[in-house]
Amino acid sequence: MKLEIGNQIKTSGMFLSALAVAEKISAAGFQAYFAGGFVRDLLLGNTSGDIDIATDAHPSQIAKTFTRTVPVGEHFGVMIVL
């Protein structure tokens, strides 16, 4: 299934930033997928307050890949990329 993303979402700063994060994770050799409430809200046509990215990278690998990260729940694998 191919999902078309509306122009309003494709041009939002939050989406473009999240896309850049996902692309950098992918370029580092890991998988990256949009997940969680963002995907639900996208399918329902609603706006979302944040974008979650699921990856097979370990939190330590995310910290090495990005300059600014916050380990929110590192033992659960949750990192915020700033």
N, CA, C and O atoms as a GROMACS GRO file, in nm:
protein
  328
    1MET      N    1   0.084  -0.118   0.000
    1MET     CA    2   0.000   0.000   0.000
    1MET      C    3   0.089   0.124   0.000
    1MET      O    4   0.180   0.136   0.082
    2LYS      N    5   0.062   0.214  -0.090
    2LYS     CA    6   0.136   0.340  -0.096
    2LYS      C    7   0.048   0.449  -0.038
    2LYS      O    8  -0.069   0.463  -0.076
    3LEU      N    9   0.104   0.526   0.055
    3LEU     CA   10   0.028   0.631   0.120
    3LEU      C   11   0.073   0.766   0.066
    3LEU      O   12   0.190   0.801   0.078
    4GLU      N   13  -0.018   0.839   0.009
    4GLU     CA   14   0.012   0.974  -0.038
    4GLU      C   15  -0.001   1.070   0.080
    4GLU      O   16  -0.102   1.068   0.151
    5ILE      N   17   0.100   1.151   0.102
    5ILE     CA   18   0.098   1.248   0.210
    5ILE      C   19   0.062   1.384   0.152
    5ILE      O   20   0.124   1.428   0.055
    6GLY      N   21  -0.037   1.448   0.210
    6GLY     CA   22  -0.083   1.577   0.160
    6GLY      C   23   0.026   1.684   0.164
    6GLY      O   24   0.119   1.676   0.244
    7ASN      N   25   0.013   1.783   0.076
    7ASN     CA   26   0.111   1.890   0.068
    7ASN      C   27   0.127   1.964   0.199
    7ASN      O   28   0.238   2.006   0.232
    8GLN      N   29   0.020   1.982   0.273
    8GLN     CA   30   0.028   2.053   0.400
    8GLN      C   31   0.122   1.981   0.497
    8GLN      O   32   0.198   2.046   0.569
    9ILE      N   33   0.117   1.850   0.499
    9ILE     CA   34   0.204   1.773   0.588
    9ILE      C   35   0.346   1.771   0.532
    9ILE      O   36   0.442   1.787   0.608
   10LYS      N   37   0.361   1.751   0.401
   10LYS     CA   38   0.494   1.741   0.341
   10LYS      C   39   0.575   1.869   0.358
   10LYS      O   40   0.698   1.864   0.356
   11THR      N   41   0.510   1.982   0.374
   11THR     CA   42   0.582   2.109   0.384
   11THR      C   43   0.592   2.160   0.528
   11THR      O   44   0.651   2.265   0.552
   12SER      N   45   0.535   2.088   0.624
   12SER     CA   46   0.543   2.134   0.762
   12SER      C   47   0.685   2.117   0.814
   12SER      O   48   0.753   2.020   0.780
   13GLY      N   49   0.729   2.212   0.895
   13GLY     CA   50   0.864   2.207   0.950
   13GLY      C   51   0.887   2.083   1.033
   13GLY      O   52   0.994   2.023   1.026
   14MET      N   53   0.787   2.044   1.111
   14MET     CA   54   0.801   1.926   1.195
   14MET      C   55   0.822   1.801   1.109
   14MET      O   56   0.908   1.718   1.139
   15PHE      N   57   0.743   1.786   1.003
   15PHE     CA   58   0.757   1.669   0.917
   15PHE      C   59   0.893   1.669   0.848
   15PHE      O   60   0.959   1.565   0.841
   16LEU      N   61   0.935   1.784   0.796
   16LEU     CA   62   1.064   1.790   0.726
   16LEU      C   63   1.179   1.759   0.821
   16LEU      O   64   1.276   1.694   0.781
   17SER      N   65   1.170   1.805   0.946
   17SER     CA   66   1.274   1.774   1.045
   17SER      C   67   1.276   1.624   1.076
   17SER      O   68   1.382   1.563   1.082
   18ALA      N   69   1.158   1.566   1.094
   18ALA     CA   70   1.149   1.422   1.123
   18ALA      C   71   1.199   1.340   1.005
   18ALA      O   72   1.264   1.237   1.023
   19LEU      N   73   1.168   1.385   0.885
   19LEU     CA   74   1.215   1.315   0.766
   19LEU      C   75   1.367   1.318   0.759
   19LEU      O   76   1.430   1.219   0.723
   20ALA      N   77   1.428   1.433   0.793
   20ALA     CA   78   1.574   1.444   0.794
   20ALA      C   79   1.634   1.349   0.898
   20ALA      O   80   1.738   1.288   0.874
   21VAL      N   81   1.570   1.336   1.014
   21VAL     CA   82   1.617   1.244   1.118
   21VAL      C   83   1.609   1.100   1.066
   21VAL      O   84   1.705   1.024   1.079
   22ALA      N   85   1.496   1.063   1.007
   22ALA     CA   86   1.479   0.928   0.954
   22ALA      C   87   1.581   0.898   0.845
   22ALA      O   88   1.636   0.788   0.840
   23GLU      N   89   1.607   0.995   0.759
   23GLU     CA   90   1.704   0.976   0.651
   23GLU      C   91   1.845   0.959   0.706
   23GLU      O   92   1.922   0.879   0.654
   24LYS      N   93   1.880   1.034   0.812
   24LYS     CA   94   2.013   1.022   0.872
   24LYS      C   95   2.029   0.886   0.941
   24LYS      O   96   2.136   0.825   0.935
   25ILE      N   97   1.923   0.839   1.006
   25ILE     CA   98   1.927   0.706   1.068
   25ILE      C   99   1.948   0.601   0.959
   25ILE      O  100   2.030   0.510   0.974
   26SER      N  101   1.875   0.613   0.851
   26SER     CA  102   1.886   0.520   0.739
   26SER      C  103   2.026   0.525   0.678
   26SER      O  104   2.084   0.421   0.646
   27ALA      N  105   2.080   0.644   0.661
   27ALA     CA  106   2.214   0.660   0.604
   27ALA      C  107   2.321   0.598   0.693
   27ALA      O  108   2.427   0.558   0.645
   28ALA      N  109   2.293   0.590   0.823
   28ALA     CA  110   2.387   0.528   0.918
   28ALA      C  111   2.376   0.376   0.915
   28ALA      O  112   2.449   0.307   0.986
   29GLY      N  113   2.285   0.323   0.834
   29GLY     CA  114   2.274   0.178   0.817
   29GLY      C  115   2.163   0.112   0.897
   29GLY      O  116   2.160  -0.010   0.910
   30PHE      N  117   2.073   0.192   0.952
   30PHE     CA  118   1.965   0.137   1.034
   30PHE      C  119   1.830   0.158   0.964
   30PHE      O  120   1.819   0.239   0.872
   31GLN      N  121   1.730   0.086   1.010
   31GLN     CA  122   1.594   0.106   0.960
   31GLN      C  123   1.529   0.219   1.037
   31GLN      O  124   1.559   0.240   1.155
   32ALA      N  125   1.440   0.291   0.972
   32ALA     CA  126   1.368   0.400   1.037
   32ALA      C  127   1.228   0.408   0.979
   32ALA      O  128   1.210   0.414   0.857
   33TYR      N  129   1.127   0.408   1.068
   33TYR     CA  130   0.988   0.411   1.026
   33TYR      C  131   0.912   0.512   1.112
   33TYR      O  132   0.932   0.519   1.233
   34PHE      N  133   0.825   0.590   1.049
   34PHE     CA  134   0.734   0.674   1.127
   34PHE      C  135   0.638   0.580   1.199
   34PHE      O  136   0.593   0.481   1.142
   35ALA      N  137   0.608   0.613   1.325
   35ALA     CA  138   0.528   0.522   1.407
   35ALA      C  139   0.437   0.601   1.501
   35ALA      O  140   0.444   0.724   1.509
   36GLY      N  141   0.353   0.528   1.570
   36GLY     CA  142   0.274   0.586   1.679
   36GLY      C  143   0.164   0.680   1.637
   36GLY      O  144   0.102   0.664   1.532
   37GLY      N  145   0.142   0.778   1.723
   37GLY     CA  146   0.031   0.871   1.704
   37GLY      C  147   0.037   0.951   1.576
   37GLY      O  148  -0.067   0.987   1.521
   38PHE      N  149   0.158   0.980   1.527
   38PHE     CA  150   0.170   1.054   1.402
   38PHE      C  151   0.104   0.978   1.287
   38PHE      O  152   0.031   1.036   1.207
   39VAL      N  153   0.131   0.849   1.280
   39VAL     CA  154   0.074   0.767   1.172
   39VAL      C  155  -0.077   0.761   1.187
   39VAL      O  156  -0.150   0.776   1.089
   40ARG      N  157  -0.125   0.739   1.309
   40ARG     CA  158  -0.270   0.737   1.334
   40ARG      C  159  -0.333   0.869   1.291
   40ARG      O  160  -0.433   0.871   1.219
   41ASP      N  161  -0.274   0.980   1.337
   41ASP     CA  162  -0.330   1.111   1.305
   41ASP      C  163  -0.325   1.140   1.156
   41ASP      O  164  -0.417   1.200   1.101
   42LEU      N  165  -0.218   1.096   1.089
   42LEU     CA  166  -0.206   1.114   0.945
   42LEU      C  167  -0.320   1.042   0.874
   42LEU      O  168  -0.382   1.097   0.783
   43LEU      N  169  -0.346   0.918   0.914
   43LEU     CA  170  -0.452   0.839   0.851
   43LEU      C  171  -0.591   0.897   0.879
   43LEU      O  172  -0.681   0.885   0.796
   44LEU      N  173  -0.607   0.960   0.995
   44LEU     CA  174  -0.736   1.020   1.030
   44LEU      C  175  -0.750   1.163   0.979
   44LEU      O  176  -0.857   1.222   0.989
   45GLY      N  177  -0.642   1.219   0.925
   45GLY     CA  178  -0.646   1.356   0.875
   45GLY      C  179  -0.632   1.460   0.985
   45GLY      O  180  -0.669   1.575   0.965
   46ASN      N  181  -0.578   1.420   1.100
   46ASN     CA  182  -0.560   1.512   1.212
   46ASN      C  183  -0.416   1.560   1.219
   46ASN      O  184  -0.326   1.498   1.162
   47THR      N  185  -0.394   1.670   1.290
   47THR     CA  186  -0.258   1.716   1.313
   47THR      C  187  -0.200   1.640   1.432
   47THR      O  188  -0.273   1.588   1.516
   48SER      N  189  -0.069   1.637   1.438
   48SER     CA  190  -0.001   1.563   1.545
   48SER      C  191   0.098   1.654   1.614
   48SER      O  192   0.156   1.742   1.551
   49GLY      N  193   0.118   1.634   1.744
   49GLY     CA  194   0.208   1.718   1.821
   49GLY      C  195   0.353   1.676   1.814
   49GLY      O  196   0.442   1.756   1.843
   50ASP      N  197   0.378   1.552   1.775
   50ASP     CA  198   0.515   1.505   1.760
   50ASP      C  199   0.517   1.389   1.661
   50ASP      O  200   0.412   1.338   1.621
   51ILE      N  201   0.637   1.348   1.624
   51ILE     CA  202   0.652   1.237   1.530
   51ILE      C  203   0.748   1.136   1.591
   51ILE      O  204   0.863   1.168   1.620
   52ASP      N  205   0.700   1.014   1.609
   52ASP     CA  206   0.783   0.906   1.661
   52ASP      C  207   0.845   0.831   1.544
   52ASP      O  208   0.782   0.809   1.441
   53ILE      N  209   0.972   0.793   1.563
   53ILE     CA  210   1.042   0.713   1.462
   53ILE      C  211   1.090   0.586   1.530
   53ILE      O  212   1.165   0.590   1.627
   54ALA      N  213   1.046   0.472   1.477
   54ALA     CA  214   1.091   0.343   1.527
   54ALA      C  215   1.215   0.303   1.447
   54ALA      O  216   1.220   0.322   1.325
   55THR      N  217   1.315   0.249   1.516
   55THR     CA  218   1.439   0.211   1.450
   55THR      C  219   1.500   0.089   1.518
   55THR      O  220   1.469   0.057   1.633
   56ASP      N  221   1.586   0.022   1.445
   56ASP     CA  222   1.659  -0.090   1.504
   56ASP      C  223   1.793  -0.044   1.563
   56ASP      O  224   1.871  -0.126   1.612
   57ALA      N  225   1.820   0.085   1.559
   57ALA     CA  226   1.943   0.140   1.619
   57ALA      C  227   1.929   0.142   1.771
   57ALA      O  228   1.823   0.175   1.824
   58HIS      N  229   2.035   0.108   1.840
   58HIS     CA  230   2.039   0.114   1.986
   58HIS      C  231   2.047   0.262   2.026
   58HIS      O  232   2.103   0.343   1.952
   59PRO      N  233   1.993   0.299   2.143
   59PRO     CA  234   2.001   0.439   2.187
   59PRO      C  235   2.142   0.497   2.182
   59PRO      O  236   2.160   0.614   2.148
   60SER      N  237   2.243   0.417   2.215
   60SER     CA  238   2.381   0.466   2.208
   60SER      C  239   2.422   0.499   2.065
   60SER      O  240   2.501   0.590   2.042
   61GLN      N  241   2.368   0.424   1.968
   61GLN     CA  242   2.398   0.451   1.828
   61GLN      C  243   2.328   0.578   1.782
   61GLN      O  244   2.382   0.653   1.700
   62ILE      N  245   2.208   0.604   1.834
   62ILE     CA  246   2.138   0.729   1.802
   62ILE      C  247   2.217   0.847   1.859
   62ILE      O  248   2.233   0.949   1.793
   63ALA      N  249   2.266   0.832   1.981
   63ALA     CA  250   2.345   0.939   2.044
   63ALA      C  251   2.472   0.968   1.965
   63ALA      O  252   2.515   1.083   1.958
   64LYS      N  253   2.533   0.866   1.906
   64LYS     CA  254   2.653   0.886   1.825
   64LYS      C  255   2.621   0.948   1.689
   64LYS      O  256   2.704   1.017   1.631
   65THR      N  257   2.500   0.922   1.638
   65THR     CA  258   2.461   0.969   1.506
   65THR      C  259   2.420   1.116   1.507
   65THR      O  260   2.439   1.187   1.408
   66PHE      N  261   2.364   1.162   1.620
   66PHE     CA  262   2.314   1.299   1.629
   66PHE      C  263   2.387   1.377   1.737
   66PHE      O  264   2.427   1.322   1.840
   67THR      N  265   2.405   1.504   1.713
   67THR     CA  266   2.478   1.590   1.805
   67THR      C  267   2.401   1.616   1.934
   67THR      O  268   2.458   1.616   2.043
   68ARG      N  269   2.270   1.637   1.921
   68ARG     CA  270   2.188   1.673   2.037
   68ARG      C  271   2.077   1.571   2.058
   68ARG      O  272   1.982   1.565   1.980
   69THR      N  273   2.091   1.492   2.163
   69THR     CA  274   1.989   1.393   2.198
   69THR      C  275   1.960   1.401   2.347
   69THR      O  276   2.042   1.448   2.426
   70VAL      N  277   1.842   1.354   2.384
   70VAL     CA  278   1.802   1.347   2.525
   70VAL      C  279   1.754   1.205   2.551
   70VAL      O  280   1.659   1.159   2.488
   71PRO      N  281   1.818   1.134   2.645
   71PRO     CA  282   1.773   0.998   2.677
   71PRO      C  283   1.654   1.002   2.771
   71PRO      O  284   1.670   1.009   2.893
   72VAL      N  285   1.534   0.998   2.715
   72VAL     CA  286   1.411   1.009   2.793
   72VAL      C  287   1.382   0.879   2.868
   72VAL      O  288   1.352   0.881   2.987
   73GLY      N  289   1.392   0.772   2.800
   73GLY     CA  290   1.369   0.640   2.858
   73GLY      C  291   1.465   0.545   2.792
   73GLY      O  292   1.424   0.447   2.730
   74GLU      N  293   1.594   0.574   2.807
   74GLU     CA  294   1.695   0.499   2.734
   74GLU      C  295   1.685   0.349   2.757
   74GLU      O  296   1.709   0.271   2.664
   75HIS      N  297   1.650   0.307   2.878
   75HIS     CA  298   1.639   0.163   2.904
   75HIS      C  299   1.523   0.101   2.828
   75HIS      O  300   1.518  -0.021   2.809
   76PHE      N  301   1.427   0.185   2.783
   76PHE     CA  302   1.318   0.138   2.697
   76PHE      C  303   1.350   0.162   2.550
   76PHE      O  304   1.276   0.121   2.461
   77GLY      N  305   1.462   0.231   2.525
   77GLY     CA  306   1.501   0.261   2.387
   77GLY      C  307   1.446   0.393   2.337
   77GLY      O  308   1.439   0.414   2.216
   78VAL      N  309   1.406   0.483   2.427
   78VAL     CA  310   1.345   0.610   2.386
   78VAL      C  311   1.448   0.722   2.395
   78VAL      O  312   1.504   0.749   2.501
   79MET      N  313   1.471   0.787   2.280
   79MET     CA  314   1.562   0.901   2.273
   79MET      C  315   1.490   1.014   2.201
   79MET      O  316   1.412   0.990   2.109
   80ILE      N  317   1.515   1.135   2.242
   80ILE     CA  318   1.465   1.252   2.169
   80ILE      C  319   1.583   1.309   2.092
   80ILE      O  320   1.690   1.333   2.149
   81VAL      N  321   1.564   1.331   1.963
   81VAL     CA  322   1.664   1.396   1.881
   81VAL      C  323   1.621   1.541   1.864
   81VAL      O  324   1.511   1.569   1.816
   82LEU      N  325   1.708   1.632   1.904
   82LEU     CA  326   1.678   1.776   1.894
   82LEU      C  327   1.730   1.832   1.763
   82LEU      O  328   1.713   1.952   1.737
   0.00000   0.00000   0.00000
